[in-house]
Amino acid sequence: MRRARVPAAIGILAALGLLLFLLPLAGLIVRAPWSQTLAELTDPTTTTALGLSIFCSLSATAIALVLGVPLAMILARTRGTLRNILRALTTLPMVLPPVVGGVALLLAFGRRGLVGSLLYQWSGIQIPFTTAAAVMAETFVAMPFLVIAVEAGLRSLDQRYEEAARSLGAGYWRVFTRVTLPLLRPAIFSGAVLCWARALGEFGATITFAGNFPGRTQTVPIAVYLALETKPEAAITLSLILLVVSIAILVGLRDRWLGV
């Protein structure tokens, strides 16, 4: 079948759109201080920020797995208006400005927040501006990616396998662990990787709710922002790390996530 020719105007607009993505990346790569990359990567400030980012993002992903998979199951098994409301609430952090998410977390879990005030009165624990706050901020922003991926996996799941297992006398938990989870493994894996990548790059909610304390809440995106004014070489090096991670994830998950 002969393909229809694309009008020149469409091709020009598409090329301009592609340049909008490529030029910033090219600027980052061309201006990168390649001769100083190793020195910047081994700088104590850089290694501390990287270590903290890895810890916080992995912790956020683990929490998202524990809470997000059950939530995805509820969304996949629910129908009607209730499902729409639950899905809107679950995916809200994806469209909410991250800084607004940080303010919301502060008003909920801050010393004078809805839950934070009670927690402080009962135990004297303060969550904001701690490593735990950084983990919570990253979880809040990143967990929707996991929930959406797992829910999509559940909806595409052939429920006849679960029904066959139940007809043979298997209980709910046995069906869940022996049938449902193995079939969901690709969706859970891709959702967890996307969640981790989003948590690794989180900035707005983290700096608002957790602040900027080196070794405690200063993750890589925050370090990039601060270094850009005083030490641009370090900022570019850290940006390259996040760029490489993002490209690797998109390339690795294109079959599972993008469907190509």
DOTOR-857146 format. One line per field, with one value per residue: residue in three letters; x, y, z of N, C-alpha, C, CB in turn. Coordinates in steps of 0.02 Angstrom, whole numbers. Glycine has a CB too. Layout:
<pts>
residuo	(ALA,...) $
npx	(X,...) $
npy	(Y,...) $
npz	(Z,...) $
capx	(X,...) $
capy	(Y,...) $
capz	(Z,...) $
cpx	(X,...) $
cpy	(Y,...) $
cpz	(Z,...) $
cbpx	(X,...) $
cbpy	(Y,...) $
cbpz	(Z,...) $
</pts>
This chain:
<pts>
residuo	(MET,ARG,ARG,ALA,ARG,VAL,PRO,ALA,ALA,ILE,GLY,ILE,LEU,ALA,ALA,LEU,GLY,LEU,LEU,LEU,PHE,LEU,LEU,PRO,LEU,ALA,GLY,LEU,ILE,VAL,ARG,ALA,PRO,TRP,SER,GLN,THR,LEU,ALA,GLU,LEU,THR,ASP,PRO,THR,THR,THR,THR,ALA,LEU,GLY,LEU,SER,ILE,PHE,CYS,SER,LEU,SER,ALA,THR,ALA,ILE,ALA,LEU,VAL,LEU,GLY,VAL,PRO,LEU,ALA,MET,ILE,LEU,ALA,ARG,THR,ARG,GLY,THR,LEU,ARG,ASN,ILE,LEU,ARG,ALA,LEU,THR,THR,LEU,PRO,MET,VAL,LEU,PRO,PRO,VAL,VAL,GLY,GLY,VAL,ALA,LEU,LEU,LEU,ALA,PHE,GLY,ARG,ARG,GLY,LEU,VAL,GLY,SER,LEU,LEU,TYR,GLN,TRP,SER,GLY,ILE,GLN,ILE,PRO,PHE,THR,THR,ALA,ALA,ALA,VAL,MET,ALA,GLU,THR,PHE,VAL,ALA,MET,PRO,PHE,LEU,VAL,ILE,ALA,VAL,GLU,ALA,GLY,LEU,ARG,SER,LEU,ASP,GLN,ARG,TYR,GLU,GLU,ALA,ALA,ARG,SER,LEU,GLY,ALA,GLY,TYR,TRP,ARG,VAL,PHE,THR,ARG,VAL,THR,LEU,PRO,LEU,LEU,ARG,PRO,ALA,ILE,PHE,SER,GLY,ALA,VAL,LEU,CYS,TRP,ALA,ARG,ALA,LEU,GLY,GLU,PHE,GLY,ALA,THR,ILE,THR,PHE,ALA,GLY,ASN,PHE,PRO,GLY,ARG,THR,GLN,THR,VAL,PRO,ILE,ALA,VAL,TYR,LEU,ALA,LEU,GLU,THR,LYS,PRO,GLU,ALA,ALA,ILE,THR,LEU,SER,LEU,ILE,LEU,LEU,VAL,VAL,SER,ILE,ALA,ILE,LEU,VAL,GLY,LEU,ARG,ASP,ARG,TRP,LEU,GLY,VAL) $
npx	(42,28,104,37,98,184,143,251,247,206,315,415,370,373,510,555,496,567,695,677,684,810,912,932,985,1098,1169,1199,1283,1387,1442,1488,1607,1716,1848,1856,1767,1785,1848,1747,1647,1701,1707,1674,1552,1474,1471,1407,1280,1239,1237,1138,1029,1011,980,861,776,767,710,588,535,520,423,320,295,244,128,71,43,-68,-160,-171,-234,-358,-405,-411,-509,-621,-771,-863,-914,-841,-718,-668,-653,-559,-452,-424,-381,-269,-184,-163,-42,40,7,2,88,253,302,185,139,238,207,80,113,185,86,10,94,182,248,142,42,-99,-86,44,50,-16,68,184,145,116,232,342,405,466,436,462,600,692,777,679,573,614,607,468,418,467,405,270,264,309,245,120,159,196,74,-11,51,43,-95,-136,-76,-150,-277,-260,-241,-277,-412,-456,-359,-346,-475,-478,-384,-449,-560,-503,-486,-397,-356,-382,-256,-165,-194,-162,-23,32,-21,-74,28,148,106,92,219,302,235,242,379,417,341,397,527,505,447,556,646,578,572,708,737,664,626,553,448,529,626,541,471,569,683,852,982,1143,1195,1084,959,991,975,1023,958,933,1063,1114,1041,1087,1225,1234,1248,1365,1459,1466,1522,1510,1371,1336,1396,1325,1200,1220,1230,1098,1036,1090,1041,902,888,933,833,716,748,768,640,553,481,393,328,306,257,315) $
npy	(-60,108,241,393,553,661,827,967,1072,1010,927,1022,1084,973,949,1064,1043,930,985,1066,977,920,1020,1079,964,942,1059,1034,923,968,1075,1012,983,881,846,868,785,664,712,793,699,626,714,757,822,794,652,629,686,604,478,499,528,406,322,383,379,241,199,267,202,72,93,136,19,-65,5,48,-60,-133,-25,-6,-126,-107,-1,-64,-160,-91,-5,121,282,291,232,325,437,391,363,490,555,479,499,633,695,687,789,897,1044,1018,1096,1139,1016,994,1097,1054,933,986,1056,952,861,938,1025,1096,1041,944,807,803,888,817,705,765,812,693,613,693,693,763,780,861,929,827,671,575,655,691,566,543,649,614,491,531,603,512,386,375,338,205,150,172,94,-36,-49,-45,-164,-256,-238,-287,-417,-589,-648,-775,-865,-841,-874,-1009,-1060,-1033,-1114,-1236,-1243,-1156,-1028,-849,-781,-875,-883,-753,-744,-850,-845,-716,-618,-669,-656,-520,-473,-410,-285,-232,-222,-130,-20,4,41,158,234,242,316,437,475,491,605,705,869,993,965,905,1002,1094,1029,955,1032,1099,1021,975,807,763,804,854,813,751,831,951,985,1010,1125,1219,1217,1272,1409,1436,1337,1286,1181,1065,1059,1033,908,827,841,774,643,617,631,523,414,432,417,285,216,246,189,56,19,35,-62,-113,-4,101,29,-6) $
npz	(0,-44,40,104,59,168,201,164,257,374,397,420,538,623,624,688,812,852,861,970,1073,1053,1048,1181,1244,1166,1195,1329,1319,1235,1307,1418,1547,1506,1535,1669,1726,1800,1916,1967,1991,2094,2195,2365,2396,2285,2284,2405,2382,2277,2338,2436,2354,2287,2395,2445,2332,2305,2425,2417,2306,2356,2456,2373,2302,2403,2442,2322,2233,2294,2287,2150,2118,2178,2099,1975,1994,2025,1978,1885,1953,2072,2041,1949,2031,2125,2040,1990,2107,2136,2027,2030,2083,1971,1884,1963,2012,2070,2178,2238,2282,2379,2470,2508,2572,2678,2747,2788,2856,2927,3073,3123,3051,2986,3020,3065,3177,3277,3282,3328,3455,3521,3512,3491,3369,3220,3051,2933,2838,2854,2815,2801,2761,2633,2570,2581,2503,2376,2358,2356,2236,2140,2150,2077,1946,1957,2000,1890,1790,1845,1860,1726,1685,1759,1705,1578,1603,1587,1661,1670,1709,1846,1886,1853,1943,2064,2049,2066,2199,2261,2378,2407,2434,2391,2254,2222,2249,2176,2048,2003,2038,1971,1836,1831,1842,1738,1721,1850,1865,1763,1803,1929,1895,1821,1922,2011,1932,1919,2052,2077,2005,2066,2123,2159,2259,2353,2395,2450,2553,2619,2619,2604,2652,2661,2648,2715,2661,2537,2382,2217,2111,2183,2219,2092,2055,2150,2128,2003,2006,2078,2048,1905,1830,1908,1915,1782,1765,1857,1800,1680,1727,1772,1649,1573,1648,1629,1489,1474,1544,1470,1346,1383,1428,1324,1252,1346,1401,1308,1206,1082) $
capx	(0,68,95,23,154,174,155,313,236,204,383,453,348,399,582,563,480,623,750,662,709,880,959,954,1028,1161,1204,1225,1338,1443,1472,1509,1680,1735,1914,1848,1710,1805,1860,1682,1610,1732,1702,1633,1484,1439,1459,1357,1215,1221,1219,1074,978,999,945,793,736,754,662,524,510,499,359,271,277,202,64,45,14,-137,-201,-184,-282,-423,-426,-426,-569,-677,-806,-907,-891,-791,-653,-646,-630,-497,-398,-406,-342,-205,-141,-157,28,74,-8,8,156,288,307,120,140,278,168,27,144,204,26,-16,141,224,240,74,-1,-156,-61,108,41,-31,128,232,118,118,298,395,437,454,453,491,672,731,783,613,532,635,578,396,406,480,351,209,266,328,203,70,187,191,4,-39,80,16,-167,-141,-60,-207,-334,-245,-230,-330,-437,-473,-308,-365,-537,-461,-351,-500,-603,-466,-484,-347,-382,-365,-185,-128,-204,-127,50,54,-48,-79,92,193,82,100,289,328,205,269,449,421,314,446,584,482,439,623,675,544,594,777,739,618,657,509,418,582,657,490,453,628,734,917,1033,1191,1201,1021,904,1014,979,1059,927,944,1134,1122,1014,1131,1292,1232,1268,1432,1505,1429,1549,1478,1301,1331,1413,1268,1146,1235,1213,1026,1019,1107,993,836,890,938,768,669,768,757,570,510,436,342,293,285,222,345) $
capy	(0,169,287,462,598,711,895,998,1113,965,905,1077,1092,916,960,1115,1011,887,1028,1091,926,903,1075,1082,907,955,1109,1002,878,1007,1117,971,984,811,836,874,744,617,750,816,641,602,768,735,849,757,582,630,698,544,425,515,521,334,296,409,355,169,194,288,149,16,112,137,-50,-91,39,60,-120,-141,29,-22,-180,-78,37,-110,-200,-45,20,178,347,282,220,388,481,362,371,561,570,444,527,705,718,689,853,950,1071,986,1141,1136,953,1003,1138,1011,888,1026,1072,890,826,986,1028,1122,1011,904,746,818,918,762,665,802,813,626,582,741,682,812,750,907,945,768,624,545,702,684,504,553,692,576,441,566,623,457,326,368,303,134,131,170,37,-98,-52,-65,-235,-293,-235,-330,-486,-637,-670,-847,-901,-835,-912,-1080,-1077,-1034,-1173,-1294,-1241,-1110,-970,-784,-765,-922,-861,-690,-754,-900,-833,-645,-583,-688,-627,-448,-456,-359,-220,-209,-203,-67,33,19,77,226,266,258,370,499,494,513,672,750,930,1043,943,889,1062,1129,991,929,1083,1087,1009,926,744,744,812,881,762,773,889,1010,1002,1040,1193,1262,1221,1308,1478,1442,1287,1259,1117,1011,1057,1000,838,794,840,719,580,609,622,454,370,440,387,213,190,250,139,-11,4,56,-117,-124,57,138,-16,-7) $
capz	(0,-50,95,86,71,220,175,186,317,432,409,450,607,660,633,740,875,870,882,1037,1119,1041,1060,1251,1259,1133,1234,1390,1302,1207,1359,1475,1560,1505,1567,1742,1747,1853,1977,1993,2016,2157,2245,2421,2391,2232,2305,2459,2351,2239,2385,2466,2303,2276,2454,2449,2276,2316,2481,2391,2262,2398,2486,2319,2287,2457,2443,2255,2202,2317,2261,2079,2116,2192,2041,1920,2009,2040,1920,1894,1977,2124,2009,1921,2085,2152,1991,1988,2167,2132,1974,2039,2088,1906,1851,2013,2017,2126,2235,2271,2319,2439,2517,2535,2620,2736,2784,2816,2901,2963,3146,3135,3001,3008,3052,3097,3244,3323,3289,3369,3523,3552,3514,3481,3304,3167,2987,2883,2837,2871,2760,2794,2722,2563,2546,2574,2446,2315,2353,2338,2166,2094,2155,2023,1887,1972,2004,1822,1755,1872,1843,1656,1682,1787,1659,1519,1627,1572,1726,1669,1747,1916,1896,1851,2006,2117,2039,2090,2271,2288,2411,2377,2438,2349,2185,2213,2249,2127,1981,1986,2041,1916,1774,1836,1853,1691,1736,1913,1854,1725,1846,1982,1865,1807,1987,2037,1892,1937,2120,2073,1977,2100,2149,2189,2322,2401,2424,2488,2613,2654,2623,2574,2703,2634,2685,2747,2613,2473,2330,2157,2078,2224,2212,2025,2057,2190,2097,1940,2017,2106,2021,1848,1806,1947,1896,1717,1774,1888,1750,1633,1760,1768,1578,1554,1681,1597,1422,1483,1565,1414,1295,1410,1441,1268,1232,1397,1420,1249,1161,1015) $
cpx	(44,52,82,83,135,188,218,305,236,275,425,435,373,473,595,547,536,683,739,685,785,929,979,1000,1097,1202,1235,1286,1399,1479,1496,1584,1708,1802,1909,1795,1728,1815,1794,1642,1637,1733,1656,1561,1442,1423,1407,1287,1192,1199,1151,1017,961,960,872,749,720,704,592,493,485,431,304,249,229,132,31,14,-56,-184,-219,-236,-352,-449,-447,-491,-630,-707,-844,-873,-836,-722,-625,-619,-564,-439,-376,-363,-272,-158,-131,-85,65,63,-2,79,192,293,241,114,180,242,113,54,162,143,-7,28,190,208,170,24,-56,-135,3,102,26,31,179,209,127,189,356,432,417,479,486,566,715,736,716,567,550,606,503,380,416,427,287,208,274,280,150,95,183,118,-26,-13,49,-59,-177,-126,-118,-266,-323,-236,-290,-353,-457,-422,-325,-427,-524,-428,-401,-545,-569,-456,-433,-381,-358,-290,-143,-134,-163,-51,73,31,-43,-11,140,172,92,172,315,300,232,341,454,394,363,505,565,474,507,654,643,565,665,782,695,654,608,480,471,610,606,475,513,684,799,970,1081,1198,1137,962,927,1026,1013,1024,937,1017,1148,1099,1060,1199,1292,1256,1341,1483,1471,1456,1518,1405,1292,1346,1355,1209,1157,1218,1138,1003,1032,1058,925,835,893,871,718,685,752,684,525,461,379,298,264,250,249,405) $
cpy	(62,217,358,506,648,780,925,1038,1069,942,959,1086,1034,923,1012,1086,966,928,1055,1042,917,958,1082,1024,916,1007,1080,960,918,1046,1077,974,913,799,838,827,698,654,773,758,617,656,746,760,810,686,579,639,637,488,437,507,448,304,318,382,281,159,214,235,90,32,112,67,-78,-60,43,-1,-134,-87,18,-77,-154,-40,-9,-148,-157,-19,84,241,341,271,285,436,456,372,444,580,539,476,602,729,722,756,912,978,1043,1031,1141,1071,959,1044,1095,962,925,1041,1010,860,873,988,1054,1094,969,842,760,848,864,719,699,804,746,599,630,734,736,783,799,918,889,723,589,589,698,621,511,595,654,523,473,582,564,398,320,331,227,111,124,110,-28,-104,-73,-139,-278,-294,-279,-403,-529,-668,-744,-889,-900,-876,-987,-1102,-1079,-1094,-1237,-1293,-1194,-1049,-905,-772,-813,-904,-798,-702,-801,-885,-759,-611,-604,-658,-551,-426,-404,-289,-191,-185,-136,-9,53,58,149,266,287,316,437,522,521,585,723,809,973,1024,930,951,1100,1095,969,980,1061,1082,955,865,720,750,838,825,792,832,954,1033,1034,1113,1241,1272,1263,1380,1484,1395,1253,1193,1058,1004,1020,925,799,790,784,651,567,598,550,405,373,407,311,182,191,199,69,-30,19,1,-125,-63,92,95,-17,-53) $
cpz	(0,8,69,103,125,192,204,250,380,449,442,523,651,674,687,810,899,894,953,1090,1114,1061,1133,1271,1228,1171,1297,1374,1277,1260,1420,1485,1564,1540,1643,1769,1806,1919,2009,2023,2082,2210,2302,2418,2341,2255,2361,2430,2312,2285,2417,2416,2290,2334,2455,2392,2282,2372,2457,2346,2303,2431,2433,2300,2340,2455,2374,2222,2228,2291,2188,2073,2131,2132,1984,1931,2024,1976,1937,1920,2029,2094,1980,1974,2113,2104,1987,2049,2164,2082,1981,2046,2022,1871,1900,2012,2078,2188,2274,2311,2383,2491,2549,2587,2684,2779,2815,2869,2937,3037,3165,3086,3030,3046,3091,3166,3296,3335,3335,3443,3558,3560,3506,3414,3255,3101,2939,2894,2865,2810,2747,2753,2648,2532,2534,2514,2380,2305,2328,2263,2119,2095,2101,1962,1897,1971,1934,1784,1779,1856,1771,1647,1707,1738,1597,1539,1609,1638,1727,1707,1822,1931,1896,1916,2063,2111,2063,2166,2302,2320,2380,2376,2396,2275,2172,2206,2194,2056,1962,1984,1986,1849,1772,1839,1803,1706,1800,1904,1818,1766,1901,1955,1849,1871,2015,1999,1909,2006,2119,2049,2011,2132,2190,2256,2375,2434,2466,2554,2653,2661,2590,2629,2678,2679,2716,2699,2545,2423,2268,2122,2117,2218,2144,2026,2094,2157,2034,1948,2039,2073,1962,1822,1843,1928,1830,1724,1805,1840,1700,1663,1755,1696,1556,1585,1646,1528,1428,1501,1507,1360,1320,1418,1381,1248,1281,1409,1359,1197,1090,1014) $
cbpx	(-48,55,155,-40,174,220,95,341,169,159,415,441,272,386,615,517,416,644,759,586,675,891,930,894,996,1150,1158,1170,1316,1418,1423,1486,1695,1738,1963,1831,1685,1869,1905,1641,1613,1802,1677,1664,1485,1481,1524,1372,1218,1280,1271,1074,1000,1066,981,794,772,819,684,531,565,551,364,299,340,235,72,98,60,-139,-166,-120,-263,-419,-369,-369,-556,-653,-855,-962,-949,-809,-660,-702,-683,-506,-421,-470,-378,-217,-170,-197,66,48,-77,-10,155,357,325,63,167,343,138,-7,206,238,-24,-27,180,217,293,75,39,-199,-48,147,-15,-89,159,241,45,78,302,444,418,490,392,455,684,698,837,582,540,712,592,367,452,549,340,202,324,396,170,46,259,222,-36,-21,156,27,-200,-93,2,-229,-347,-182,-219,-305,-495,-478,-238,-376,-588,-414,-296,-541,-622,-399,-472,-298,-365,-400,-162,-153,-278,-141,72,28,-120,-124,124,196,9,64,331,311,128,266,486,381,249,470,608,416,403,668,667,467,590,817,721,578,685,454,376,638,685,426,412,654,748,936,999,1259,1252,1009,852,1080,909,1065,853,925,1177,1082,946,1139,1317,1161,1224,1430,1526,1429,1626,1485,1272,1380,1476,1248,1140,1309,1236,991,1059,1179,985,819,951,990,740,671,843,790,546,553,475,375,338,344,150,364) $
cbpy	(0,203,286,487,634,696,940,1042,1152,903,884,1142,1095,850,981,1175,971,844,1086,1104,859,885,1139,1082,842,978,1165,959,828,1054,1169,899,1023,786,889,944,702,580,811,850,585,578,834,757,923,754,550,686,759,521,419,586,554,297,318,486,368,131,239,354,126,2,182,173,-94,-78,109,86,-180,-141,96,-42,-234,-31,83,-158,-245,13,-33,159,386,222,167,421,484,288,346,604,545,371,511,726,674,632,851,923,1148,966,1213,1142,898,1037,1199,973,855,1091,1106,839,775,1055,1074,1197,971,884,690,864,970,718,651,874,833,578,530,736,613,880,721,973,1008,730,572,531,773,683,446,585,753,544,407,631,672,433,324,435,324,118,182,234,36,-102,16,-23,-250,-263,-163,-305,-486,-693,-628,-872,-871,-762,-894,-1095,-1026,-969,-1179,-1298,-1307,-1087,-971,-728,-768,-994,-848,-644,-780,-968,-856,-609,-596,-764,-643,-422,-518,-378,-226,-264,-258,-73,11,-45,41,224,219,196,355,490,433,467,670,712,971,1059,881,851,1107,1135,931,868,1100,1142,987,959,752,787,860,922,734,715,877,997,939,1000,1192,1234,1152,1307,1510,1429,1236,1309,1115,1026,1128,1032,831,832,907,721,580,670,670,437,389,515,413,196,231,320,146,-17,43,76,-182,-145,103,173,2,64) $
cbpz	(61,-118,140,121,6,282,190,131,311,417,345,411,610,621,568,726,868,810,833,1045,1107,969,1036,1296,1235,1060,1253,1422,1248,1152,1381,1466,1626,1433,1543,1760,1689,1833,1963,1938,1965,2144,2213,2485,2372,2168,2329,2509,2305,2196,2439,2494,2238,2266,2518,2447,2210,2331,2539,2352,2214,2453,2518,2258,2284,2525,2471,2212,2215,2393,2269,2043,2167,2253,2018,1911,2068,2084,1892,1939,2006,2169,1953,1883,2141,2167,1921,1987,2230,2113,1907,2100,2134,1862,1821,2084,2020,2105,2212,2220,2276,2421,2481,2478,2590,2715,2739,2761,2863,2933,3177,3132,2953,2948,3001,3054,3243,3295,3220,3342,3522,3511,3460,3536,3277,3182,2955,2885,2877,2931,2774,2862,2748,2558,2595,2637,2448,2318,2420,2378,2155,2111,2222,2003,1874,2041,2044,1785,1763,1948,1856,1612,1723,1854,1638,1484,1704,1522,1746,1596,1735,1935,1841,1791,2022,2115,1966,2056,2297,2233,2483,2414,2510,2360,2171,2272,2316,2148,1976,2035,2108,1909,1764,1896,1849,1620,1741,1967,1815,1659,1877,2015,1802,1769,2036,2032,1818,1934,2167,2027,1906,2154,2092,2143,2310,2367,2369,2448,2593,2619,2695,2523,2771,2625,2737,2808,2642,2484,2312,2108,2069,2298,2221,1972,2090,2260,2082,1913,2069,2179,2075,1792,1815,2022,1890,1666,1818,1952,1714,1613,1834,1798,1534,1576,1756,1590,1383,1536,1624,1384,1278,1476,1500,1209,1226,1461,1458,1218,1159,992) $
</pts>
